[in-house]
Amino acid sequence: MSPGMTELRHKYLRHHKKFPHVWCPGCGNGIILGSFIRAVERLKLGKNDVVFASGIGCSGRMTTYVDFNTIHTTHGRALTFATGIKLANPSLNVIVVMGDGDATAIGGNHFIHAARRNLDLTAIIINNQIYGMTGGQASPTTPYGANSTTSAFTNIEHAFSIAELAVAAGACFVARGTVYHAAMLDRLIEKGIRKNGFSVVEVMSNCHVQFGRRNKMGDPVTMLKWLKNHAVSKENAPKVPPDSLHDKFTIGILADLDKPDYIAEYQKIRQKAKRK
């Protein structure tokens, strides 16, 4: 019998020191944290064998609440710190959580080169289409025509598609889920951690305070229903008429490839250098 959420909470959370959390009531970050914990439990990873790294923003607080080896890094640099940790101790399971602005704006170059390099890291990127903690500014994933504090007369820039960007940059495992489809998200994060190589799990989430209010999208429940209605499974996407997909996004596993791991290749270089 698998443990219940209460047992997992006591096992994995620093509940006696760090709670109550700072997230707004109804924020999707709590769902994502639950999925991450359940994935770790199913994989039977020892807490001392996990490093959980984060950047700046609402998602950055997630490392505060879990009882693993954790590091709360600077804005956009979470993958850089994680790279150093993994290279120093390849036996560790290094998971990185970032927001859409953190990962693809100031951290964008680190993101595409981490995918290209194929170091064995797992990146969980929470896409709520806005800078939530810092004031509701437009991010690289804010939709064209949306409102934010920096696009009060609507956003005229076009948004990144994070998962598709990861595929193009060479990540060996790429998936997209939502906070509505929580059971699917559990499995996607588990598979991302299990995969050897650079894995990306994009999670579409709601920010009903900074994004929802400005764009008249309603309360958290209404925004969750929006995620449900705008998500199309990878299997069903080819059956949907193209003109009906313009405001939708695909969920599921978008890439699952086997590629040479950076650390294994680096060790070969070290052996060659020793023989010289």
N, C-alpha and C positions, 0 to 999 in steps of 0.2 A: 504493500500500500504506500503510495507516494505521500510525502508530508504535505500538510495543508499550508495555506499562506501564513497563518499565525506562527507555525513552527519555522518556516523559512524566514519570516521577519526577525525572529529572535536569533536565528542562526547567522544571518548575513548583514543585518543592519546595526548601525551604532545608535540604536534607538534611545538608550539611556542618556546619551550625551548631546545628540545633535537635533533631536526633534522637539517641537514641531518644525516641519520643513518651511521653506520660504516661498514655495510655488503658490500661485493663485489657485483658489478652489476651482476644480474642474480642469486644470492643466493636464495635458497628455503626458507630461514627463513622468508622472507616477506610474502610469500604465507601462511605459517603456522600462522603467526601473524594475517593475515586477517581472516583465518578460526576460530581462537580463538575468535576474536572480534565478528564475525557473530554468533558464538555459544552463547556467552554471551548475545548478543542482543536478540536472539530468546528465550532464557531462561528468559529474563526480570529480570536479576540479577542487583540489585543496586550496584553501584560502591563501596560503602562503605561496602558492604557485601562480596566482593571478595578480597582474598589475592593471589597475583601472585608471586611465589617464583622462583628463578633461581640459578644455580650454576655458574661455571666458564667456559668460552669458548665463541664461537660465539653466541650460544643460550642464554648465560647468559646476553647478552645485551638487550634481549627482554623486561625484566622488566623495563628497563630505559624508554621505549617509551610509556607505557600504563598508563592511569590515574586511577589506582586502588591503593589499599594498596599493596605495593610491597617491596620485600626484595631480595637483590643480595647477595648471601651467598658465603661461601668458597667452594673450589673444592671438589665435591663428597658428600657434606653435605646438599644439598638443601632439601632432604627428611627429614633429622633430624630436621632442623629448622621448616619445615612445620608440622612435628609431634607435636612439642612443641606448635605451634600456634593453631593447631586444638584442642589439649587437653585443652589449656587455654580458648578457646572460640569456642565450638563446633558448634555454629550457623553460623560461617563463611564458605564460599565456598573457599576452599584452593586448588589452582591449581599450579602444579610444572612443570617447563620446564627445560629439561636437554639435553645435547648431549650424544652420545653413549659412549664416553670415560668417561664423567662426571658421568653417571648413572651406568655403568657396570664395570668400572675399579676401581678407587679409591672409588667410591660410590657403588660398587657391593653388599657388605654385607648389606648396608642400604636398597638397592633395594629389595633384596630377603626377608628380614625380614619385610619390609613395606607390601609386598604382603602377607606374612604369617600372619601378625598381623591383616590385614584387617581394618585399620583405614580409615575413609572416606576422602580420598585424590584422586586427579586426577593427574597422571603423564603423561606428554607429552614428549616423548623421541625422539629427532631428530637424526636419524641414517644416517649420511653422510659417514660412513665407514672410518673415519680418524679423527685425532686431527687437526682441521682447524686453530684455532687462534694461537696455540702455536708452529706451525712449520711443520705440516704434518707428525707427527709420526704415526706409526701403532697403532690402537685402538683394543679393543676386538672384533670389528665387521669388521675389515679390512679383505677382503677375502683372502683365501689361494692362493698364487701365485701373489698377487698384490704388487705393489711397493709403498714405503713410504720413508721418510727420515731415518727411523730406520730399514727399510728392503730394502735397495738399490739393493740387489740381489734377491729380491722377498721374500714375507712373507711365512714362513713355519708353522705358527700357524693357527689353524682352528677357524673360527669366531663363536661367540655367535649368536643364533637366539633369539633376545630380547623378542619378543612376546611369543614365545614358552617357554622361560625361565620364563616369568611372569605367564603363565598358570600353569607350573609345581610348582612354588613357592606358588600358591594359590590365586592369584588376582581374584576378583570376576567378573571383566569386563576387557577383553583384546581385542584390535583391532589393525589392521595395515592398514595404508593408505600410500599414496604417495603425493608429491607436484604436480604431474601431475593430479591426480584425486582430484582436489580441492573441488568440490561439495560433493563428498563422505567424504572427510576429515572434512568438516563442520559438517556433520551429526555424524561422529564418535566421534569428540570432544564433541559435544552437548550431545550425549548419555553417554559418559564417565563422564561428569560433573553431569548429572542427576542421575547416578547410585549411590546408597548408598553402600559404601564400597570402597576398593582400586581399582582404575581403571587405566589401562595403555593403552595409545594410542601411538604406535610406528609409526613414520613418516619417510618413506624412502625419503631422500632428496639428492640433488646434491651438491657436493663441487667441482666445476670445476677447482678451482685454485690449491688446495693442493692435491686432489685426481685425478681429471680428467686429469690434465696436465701430471702427472707422469705415468698415465696408458693409455695415448693416447685415451681418451674417448671423446674428442672434446669440443665444446662450451656448454653453458648452455642449449640451445635448443636441441642439440644432446643428452645430458645427460637426459633431460626430456623425450625424445623419448625412450631412453634406459629403463627408469623406466616404461613407458607405455608397452613396449614389454616384459618386464620380470616380470610383475605383473600378477598374476592369481587369479581370484576371488575364494573365499572359495567354492562357489557353483560349479564352473567349475573344481576345482582342482581334484576331484575324476575321472573326465572324461579324464584327460590328462595322457598319458603313463608315468610311473614312471621315465624312462630314459630321458624324456623330461623335468622333473622338477628339475634336479640337479642344474641348474643355475637360477632358478626362485624363487619367494617368493609369499606367499599367502597374499591377502588383504581382508579386511572385518572384521567381528566380529568373533573372535576365541573362546571366552568364555563369557558367560553371566549367572552368577550364583547368587542365593540369599543365603547369608551367614550371620551369626550374626555379627553385627557391633561392633567394639572394644569399642567405647564410651558407647553404650547401655549396653554392658556387664560389663564395668568398673563401671558404675553407680549402677548396681546390687551388685557388690562387696562392694561399698561404703555403700549401705543401709544395707548389712549384717554386715559390720564392726560397724555401728552405733548401731545396736541392741545388740552388745556384751557388 
